[in-house]
């Protein structure tokens, strides 16, 4: 329904293709990567690799819920050099980047405060937004400053100050939300985050075709 809504409401026609985390080798040829919820994924390494391909290849990337978590995991490991794990995937690990939330957000809505001038704030167009979640894991706040020192911008926070949105400046479109914009409304009108991602995918495709023609 979202693809139809993007075409009818935004005039953006996309050709979506689902790829399992067990086979992400072909992602370099895509114009956008949306890492959807559904963790634990079948292959954590594949999910992390998908985020790396998007980051290094300047491919528009949107991560929601599990995608948010694994985008941060990729950045922590490959950019920050941290030996950290996701508690859902490796409960016996020593250090966790992603840990269970004190109170699960699954099935809940919550207020998100957006950083002025950030990509997410420009997309949403308001300083706050109320969003839906199906999520039980979030960033271990002990690592927030380390990721920030290496360039990650945390641009959306819950009322208690915990992270809800992360983005990477200097990239054509690299955004991840703990909330799920795909759950907004009845699906007939795309959430602004989904529309912005679709527009970034279209721009990437246009540039790619221009370079090959």
ABEGO torsion letter per residue (X at the ends): XAAAAAAAAAGBBBBBBBBBAABAAAAAABABBBBBBGOBBABAAAAAAAAAAAAAAGBBBBBBEAAAAAAAAAAAAAAAGBBBBBAAABAABABBABBBBABBABGBBBBBBBBBGBAAAAAAGBABBBBBBBBABBBBAAAAAAAAAAGBBBABBBAAGBBABBBBBGBABBBBBABBAAABEAGABBBAAAAAAAAAAAAAAAAAAAAAX
